[in-house]
Protein backbone atom coordinates (compact mmCIF):
# COMPACT_ATOMS: atom_id res chain seq x y z
CA UNK A 1 0.00 0.00 0.00
CA UNK A 2 1.35 3.24 -1.03
CA UNK A 3 1.91 5.70 1.81
CA UNK A 4 -0.24 8.84 1.80
CA UNK A 5 1.40 12.27 2.17
CA UNK A 6 -0.07 14.43 4.90
CA UNK A 7 -0.01 18.22 4.88
CA UNK A 8 -0.13 20.34 8.00
CA UNK A 9 -2.03 23.62 7.50
CA UNK A 10 -1.50 26.37 10.03
CA UNK A 11 -4.47 28.62 10.72
CA UNK A 12 -4.38 31.73 12.91
CA UNK A 13 -6.00 31.12 16.22
CA UNK A 14 -9.24 32.77 16.78
CA UNK A 15 -8.37 33.15 20.47
CA UNK A 16 -5.21 35.15 19.89
CA UNK A 17 -5.77 38.91 19.56
CA UNK A 18 -4.33 40.57 16.50
CA UNK A 19 -1.19 42.61 16.71
CA UNK A 20 -2.99 45.89 16.13
CA UNK A 21 -5.30 45.25 19.02
CA UNK A 22 -2.35 44.80 21.34
CA UNK A 23 -0.83 48.06 20.27
CA UNK A 24 -4.11 49.92 20.79
CA UNK A 25 -4.62 48.60 24.27
CA UNK A 26 -1.15 49.58 25.32
CA UNK A 27 -1.62 53.18 24.12
CA UNK A 28 -5.00 53.81 25.83
CA UNK A 29 -3.54 55.23 29.11
CA UNK A 30 -1.40 57.76 27.21
CA UNK A 31 -4.34 58.95 25.17
CA UNK A 32 -6.41 59.29 28.31
CA UNK A 33 -3.75 61.39 30.06
CA UNK A 34 -3.27 63.53 26.97
CA UNK A 35 -7.02 64.14 26.65
CA UNK A 36 -7.29 64.99 30.34
CA UNK A 37 -4.44 67.47 30.03
CA UNK A 38 -6.13 69.18 27.08
CA UNK A 39 -9.42 69.47 28.96
CA UNK A 40 -7.76 70.92 32.05
CA UNK A 41 -5.90 73.43 29.89
CA UNK A 42 -9.10 74.50 28.19
CA UNK A 43 -10.88 74.91 31.53
CA UNK A 44 -8.03 76.99 32.93
CA UNK A 45 -7.95 79.19 29.85
CA UNK A 46 -11.71 79.67 29.95
CA UNK A 47 -11.65 80.64 33.62
CA UNK A 48 -8.91 83.19 33.00
CA UNK A 49 -10.80 84.72 30.09
CA UNK A 50 -14.07 84.99 31.98
CA UNK A 51 -12.54 86.51 35.12
CA UNK A 52 -10.09 88.88 33.44
CA UNK A 53 -12.56 91.75 32.76
CA UNK A 54 -13.65 91.80 36.39
CA UNK A 55 -10.13 91.83 37.75
CA UNK A 56 -9.08 94.66 35.48
CA UNK A 57 -12.16 96.81 36.05
CA UNK A 58 -12.60 96.32 39.80
CA UNK A 59 -12.22 99.78 41.42
CA UNK A 60 -9.43 100.11 43.93
CA UNK A 61 -9.28 102.63 46.78
CA UNK A 62 -7.75 105.83 45.51
CA UNK A 63 -5.11 107.76 47.35
CA UNK A 64 -5.10 110.72 45.02
CA UNK A 65 -6.24 114.13 46.16
CA UNK A 66 -9.85 114.89 45.12
CA UNK A 67 -10.41 117.79 42.81
CA UNK A 68 -11.88 121.03 44.12
CA UNK A 69 -15.59 121.53 43.67
CA UNK A 70 -16.17 122.22 39.95
CA UNK A 71 -16.38 125.92 39.20
CA UNK A 72 -19.81 125.58 37.63
CA UNK A 73 -21.24 123.89 40.74
CA UNK A 74 -19.51 126.39 43.01
CA UNK A 75 -20.93 129.36 41.07
CA UNK A 76 -24.42 127.84 40.89
CA UNK A 77 -24.57 127.26 44.65
CA UNK A 78 -23.51 130.81 45.32
CA UNK A 79 -26.01 132.15 42.79
CA UNK A 80 -29.03 130.40 44.28
CA UNK A 81 -27.95 131.12 47.84
CA UNK A 82 -27.65 134.84 47.18
CA UNK A 83 -30.71 135.28 44.96
CA UNK A 84 -34.01 136.21 46.56
CA UNK A 85 -37.06 134.75 44.84
CA UNK A 86 -39.55 137.30 43.48
CA UNK A 87 -42.23 136.31 46.00
CA UNK A 88 -39.91 136.67 49.00
CA UNK A 89 -39.15 139.93 50.78
CA UNK A 90 -36.59 138.66 53.31
CA UNK A 91 -33.07 138.73 51.84
CA UNK A 92 -30.41 136.19 52.77
CA UNK A 93 -28.64 136.80 56.06
CA UNK A 94 -25.30 137.21 54.32
CA UNK A 95 -24.70 139.41 51.33
CA UNK A 96 -23.25 137.99 48.10
CA UNK A 97 -19.93 139.69 48.87
CA UNK A 98 -19.76 138.13 52.35
CA UNK A 99 -20.61 134.68 51.02
CA UNK A 100 -18.01 134.99 48.28
CA UNK A 101 -15.32 135.97 50.79
CA UNK A 102 -15.80 132.71 52.72
CA UNK A 103 -16.30 130.58 49.61
CA UNK A 104 -13.03 131.84 48.15
CA UNK A 105 -11.10 130.62 51.18
CA UNK A 106 -12.85 127.23 51.08
CA UNK A 107 -11.76 126.71 47.48
CA UNK A 108 -8.11 127.01 48.49
CA UNK A 109 -8.29 123.64 50.26
CA UNK A 110 -7.55 121.26 47.39
CA UNK A 111 -8.55 118.20 49.42
CA UNK A 112 -11.40 119.94 51.27
CA UNK A 113 -11.24 122.04 54.44
CA UNK A 114 -11.80 121.24 58.08
CA UNK A 115 -14.61 123.76 58.52
CA UNK A 116 -16.11 124.54 61.95
CA UNK A 117 -19.26 126.68 62.08
CA UNK A 118 -20.99 128.18 65.10
CA UNK A 119 -24.67 128.72 64.30
CA UNK A 120 -27.32 127.17 62.06
CA UNK A 121 -28.39 129.78 59.52
CA UNK A 122 -29.84 130.30 56.09
CA UNK A 123 -26.46 129.29 54.64
CA UNK A 124 -26.03 125.99 56.48
CA UNK A 125 -26.61 123.71 53.49
CA UNK A 126 -24.52 125.99 51.29
CA UNK A 127 -21.47 125.60 53.55
CA UNK A 128 -21.90 121.85 53.60
CA UNK A 129 -22.14 121.71 49.81
CA UNK A 130 -19.23 124.07 49.13
CA UNK A 131 -17.00 121.92 51.34
CA UNK A 132 -18.22 118.61 49.91
CA UNK A 133 -14.75 117.01 49.94
CA UNK A 134 -13.89 118.24 53.43
CA UNK A 135 -15.23 118.01 56.96
CA UNK A 136 -17.95 120.46 57.96
CA UNK A 137 -19.09 120.56 61.59
CA UNK A 138 -21.91 122.72 62.98
CA UNK A 139 -22.38 123.85 66.58
CA UNK A 140 -25.63 125.47 67.71
CA UNK A 141 -27.47 126.38 70.90
CA UNK A 142 -30.79 124.78 69.88
CA UNK A 143 -31.01 120.98 70.25
CA UNK A 144 -34.34 120.93 68.40
CA UNK A 145 -32.86 122.58 65.30
CA UNK A 146 -29.91 120.21 65.45
CA UNK A 147 -32.17 117.13 65.58
CA UNK A 148 -34.30 118.39 62.69
CA UNK A 149 -31.21 119.11 60.61
CA UNK A 150 -29.81 115.63 61.23
CA UNK A 151 -33.20 114.07 60.48
CA UNK A 152 -33.48 115.77 57.08
CA UNK A 153 -29.78 115.57 56.24
CA UNK A 154 -28.22 112.51 57.95
CA UNK A 155 -24.82 113.21 56.42
CA UNK A 156 -24.35 116.48 58.31
CA UNK A 157 -22.28 116.56 61.51
CA UNK A 158 -23.84 118.87 64.10
CA UNK A 159 -23.79 119.26 67.88
CA UNK A 160 -25.78 121.32 70.35
CA UNK A 161 -24.10 123.33 73.13
CA UNK A 162 -25.52 125.02 76.19
CA UNK A 163 -24.09 128.54 76.37
CA UNK A 164 -23.89 130.09 79.84
CA UNK A 165 -22.94 133.65 78.88
CA UNK A 166 -25.22 136.65 78.25
CA UNK A 167 -24.82 139.71 76.10
CA UNK A 168 -25.51 141.94 79.11
CA UNK A 169 -22.52 140.41 80.95
CA UNK A 170 -19.91 141.50 78.40
CA UNK A 171 -17.90 143.81 80.68
CA UNK A 172 -17.89 141.38 83.61
CA UNK A 173 -16.87 138.41 81.47
CA UNK A 174 -14.10 140.29 79.68
CA UNK A 175 -12.56 141.44 82.95
CA UNK A 176 -12.79 137.89 84.25
CA UNK A 177 -11.02 136.53 81.14
CA UNK A 178 -8.16 139.00 81.58
CA UNK A 179 -7.74 138.02 85.23
CA UNK A 180 -7.45 134.35 84.17
CA UNK A 181 -5.20 134.98 81.17
CA UNK A 182 -2.31 132.98 82.65
CA UNK A 183 -4.53 130.27 84.07
CA UNK A 184 -7.88 128.95 82.84
CA UNK A 185 -8.36 131.44 79.99
CA UNK A 186 -4.88 131.21 78.43
CA UNK A 187 -4.62 131.36 74.61
CA UNK A 188 -3.05 127.91 74.17
CA UNK A 189 -4.70 124.97 75.94
CA UNK A 190 -6.85 121.88 75.58
CA UNK A 191 -10.37 123.28 75.88
CA UNK A 192 -11.75 119.87 76.79
CA UNK A 193 -10.26 120.34 80.26
CA UNK A 194 -10.67 124.11 80.53
CA UNK A 195 -12.55 125.69 83.43
CA UNK A 196 -12.66 129.14 81.81
CA UNK A 197 -16.20 130.57 81.83
CA UNK A 198 -15.83 131.51 78.16
CA UNK A 199 -14.63 128.13 76.95
CA UNK A 200 -16.90 125.70 75.13
CA UNK A 201 -15.77 122.42 76.65
CA UNK A 202 -18.72 120.03 76.23
CA UNK A 203 -18.32 119.08 72.58
CA UNK A 204 -17.30 115.51 71.62
CA UNK A 205 -13.63 114.88 72.39
CA UNK A 206 -12.55 114.51 68.76
CA UNK A 207 -13.67 118.06 67.90
CA UNK A 208 -10.82 119.43 70.02
CA UNK A 209 -8.24 117.34 68.16
CA UNK A 210 -9.09 118.55 64.65
CA UNK A 211 -6.81 121.09 62.99
CA UNK A 212 -9.50 123.46 61.71
CA UNK A 213 -8.64 125.29 58.50
CA UNK A 214 -11.63 127.64 58.63
CA UNK A 215 -13.87 128.69 61.53
CA UNK A 216 -17.03 130.73 61.04
CA UNK A 217 -18.77 132.40 63.99
CA UNK A 218 -22.36 133.13 62.96
CA UNK A 219 -24.08 132.11 66.19
CA UNK A 220 -25.50 131.84 68.76
CA UNK A 221 -28.05 134.63 69.05
CA UNK A 222 -26.74 137.98 70.18
CA UNK A 223 -29.31 140.64 69.41
CA UNK A 224 -30.90 141.12 72.88
CA UNK A 225 -29.44 141.45 76.42
CA UNK A 226 -30.36 137.96 77.66
CA UNK A 227 -29.14 136.23 74.51
CA UNK A 228 -25.98 134.12 74.96
CA UNK A 229 -24.03 136.21 72.48
CA UNK A 230 -20.91 135.10 70.63
CA UNK A 231 -18.26 135.82 73.24
CA UNK A 232 -17.73 132.12 74.02
CA UNK A 233 -17.69 131.13 70.35
CA UNK A 234 -15.07 133.77 69.50
CA UNK A 235 -12.91 132.88 72.51
CA UNK A 236 -13.11 129.18 71.61
CA UNK A 237 -12.25 129.91 67.98
CA UNK A 238 -9.21 131.92 69.05
CA UNK A 239 -7.92 129.14 71.32
CA UNK A 240 -8.54 126.36 68.77
CA UNK A 241 -6.69 128.32 66.08
CA UNK A 242 -3.65 128.84 68.30
CA UNK A 243 -3.62 125.40 69.94
CA UNK A 244 -4.53 122.71 67.39
CA UNK A 245 -5.04 124.60 64.16
CA UNK A 246 -2.97 124.47 61.03
CA UNK A 247 -0.13 126.96 60.63
CA UNK A 248 -2.77 129.57 59.84
CA UNK A 249 -6.48 129.36 60.55
CA UNK A 250 -9.02 131.60 58.83
CA UNK A 251 -11.60 132.84 61.34
CA UNK A 252 -14.70 134.69 60.09
CA UNK A 253 -16.99 136.63 62.43
CA UNK A 254 -20.38 137.63 61.08
CA UNK A 255 -22.20 140.76 62.32
CA UNK A 256 -18.81 142.05 63.31
CA UNK A 257 -20.19 145.58 63.80
CA UNK A 258 -22.11 144.63 66.99
CA UNK A 259 -20.47 145.40 70.35
CA UNK A 260 -19.96 141.85 71.64
CA UNK A 261 -18.57 140.62 68.33
CA UNK A 262 -16.28 143.63 67.90
CA UNK A 263 -14.92 143.69 71.47
CA UNK A 264 -14.35 139.92 71.74
CA UNK A 265 -12.77 139.76 68.28
CA UNK A 266 -10.34 142.55 69.18
CA UNK A 267 -9.51 140.72 72.41
CA UNK A 268 -9.15 137.09 71.23
CA UNK A 269 -8.60 137.27 67.47
CA UNK A 270 -6.67 140.56 67.50
CA UNK A 271 -6.82 143.56 65.20
CA UNK A 272 -3.35 142.79 63.80
CA UNK A 273 -4.82 139.53 62.40
CA UNK A 274 -7.75 141.25 60.66
CA UNK A 275 -7.02 140.88 56.94
CA UNK A 276 -10.38 141.82 55.45
CA UNK A 277 -13.71 143.31 56.30
CA UNK A 278 -16.60 142.78 53.90
CA UNK A 279 -19.87 144.32 54.96
CA UNK A 280 -20.49 143.04 58.49
CA UNK A 281 -18.05 140.13 58.08
CA UNK A 282 -14.63 140.25 59.73
CA UNK A 283 -11.92 137.97 58.32
CA UNK A 284 -8.99 137.09 60.62
CA UNK A 285 -5.97 134.88 59.95
CA UNK A 286 -4.65 133.48 63.24
CA UNK A 287 -1.33 131.66 63.46
CA UNK A 288 -0.68 128.59 65.56
CA UNK A 289 1.28 129.45 68.68
CA UNK A 290 3.80 127.85 71.03
CA UNK A 291 2.92 128.93 74.54
CA UNK A 292 6.49 128.50 75.80
CA UNK A 293 7.74 130.97 73.18
CA UNK A 294 4.88 133.43 72.70
CA UNK A 295 3.75 133.84 76.30
CA UNK A 296 0.21 134.25 77.57
CA UNK A 297 -1.04 137.18 75.50
CA UNK A 298 -3.63 136.72 72.77
CA UNK A 299 -2.46 139.84 70.93
CA UNK A 300 0.89 141.56 70.44
CA UNK A 301 -0.78 144.92 71.04
CA UNK A 302 -3.44 145.56 73.72
CA UNK A 303 -6.93 145.77 72.19
CA UNK A 304 -8.44 149.24 71.92
CA UNK A 305 -11.46 148.14 73.95
CA UNK A 306 -9.37 147.18 77.00
CA UNK A 307 -9.37 150.63 78.63
CA UNK A 308 -13.08 151.18 78.16
CA UNK A 309 -13.99 147.85 79.73
CA UNK A 310 -11.83 148.32 82.81
CA UNK A 311 -13.28 151.71 83.65
CA UNK A 312 -15.68 151.71 86.64
HUMO-V710116 format. One record per residue. RES is the residue in one small letter. SS is DSSP state (helix for helix, strand for strand, loop for the rest). Layout:
res = {RES/RES}
ss = {SS/SS}
This chain:
res = {x/x/x/x/x/x/x/x/x/x/x/x/x/x/x/x/x/x/x/x/x/x/x/x/x/x/x/x/x/x/x/x/x/x/x/x/x/x/x/x/x/x/x/x/x/x/x/x/x/x/x/x/x/x/x/x/x/x/x/x/x/x/x/x/x/x/x/x/x/x/x/x/x/x/x/x/x/x/x/x/x/x/x/x/x/x/x/x/x/x/x/x/x/x/x/x/x/x/x/x/x/x/x/x/x/x/x/x/x/x/x/x/x/x/x/x/x/x/x/x/x/x/x/x/x/x/x/x/x/x/x/x/x/x/x/x/x/x/x/x/x/x/x/x/x/x/x/x/x/x/x/x/x/x/x/x/x/x/x/x/x/x/x/x/x/x/x/x/x/x/x/x/x/x/x/x/x/x/x/x/x/x/x/x/x/x/x/x/x/x/x/x/x/x/x/x/x/x/x/x/x/x/x/x/x/x/x/x/x/x/x/x/x/x/x/x/x/x/x/x/x/x/x/x/x/x/x/x/x/x/x/x/x/x/x/x/x/x/x/x/x/x/x/x/x/x/x/x/x/x/x/x/x/x/x/x/x/x/x/x/x/x/x/x/x/x/x/x/x/x/x/x/x/x/x/x/x/x/x/x/x/x/x/x/x/x/x/x/x/x/x/x/x/x/x/x/x/x/x/x/x/x/x/x/x/x/x/x/x/x/x/x}
ss = {loop/loop/loop/loop/loop/loop/loop/loop/loop/loop/loop/loop/loop/loop/loop/loop/loop/loop/helix/helix/helix/helix/helix/helix/helix/helix/helix/helix/helix/helix/helix/helix/helix/helix/helix/helix/helix/helix/helix/helix/helix/helix/helix/helix/helix/helix/helix/helix/helix/helix/helix/helix/helix/helix/helix/helix/helix/loop/loop/loop/loop/loop/loop/loop/loop/loop/loop/loop/loop/loop/helix/helix/helix/helix/helix/helix/helix/helix/helix/helix/helix/helix/loop/loop/loop/loop/loop/loop/loop/loop/loop/loop/loop/loop/loop/helix/helix/helix/helix/helix/helix/helix/helix/helix/helix/helix/loop/loop/loop/loop/loop/loop/loop/strand/strand/strand/strand/strand/loop/loop/loop/loop/loop/helix/helix/helix/helix/helix/helix/helix/loop/loop/loop/loop/strand/strand/strand/strand/strand/strand/loop/loop/helix/helix/helix/helix/helix/helix/helix/helix/helix/helix/loop/loop/loop/loop/strand/strand/strand/strand/loop/loop/loop/loop/loop/loop/helix/helix/helix/helix/helix/helix/helix/helix/helix/helix/helix/helix/helix/loop/loop/loop/loop/loop/loop/loop/loop/loop/loop/loop/helix/helix/helix/loop/loop/loop/loop/loop/loop/loop/loop/loop/loop/loop/helix/helix/helix/helix/helix/loop/loop/loop/loop/strand/strand/strand/strand/loop/loop/loop/loop/loop/loop/loop/loop/loop/loop/loop/loop/loop/helix/helix/helix/helix/helix/helix/helix/helix/helix/helix/helix/helix/helix/loop/loop/loop/loop/strand/strand/strand/strand/strand/strand/strand/loop/loop/loop/loop/helix/helix/helix/helix/helix/helix/helix/helix/helix/helix/loop/loop/helix/helix/helix/strand/strand/strand/strand/strand/loop/loop/strand/strand/strand/strand/strand/strand/strand/loop/loop/loop/helix/helix/helix/helix/loop/loop/loop/loop/loop/loop/loop/loop/loop/loop/loop/helix/helix/helix/helix/helix/loop/loop}
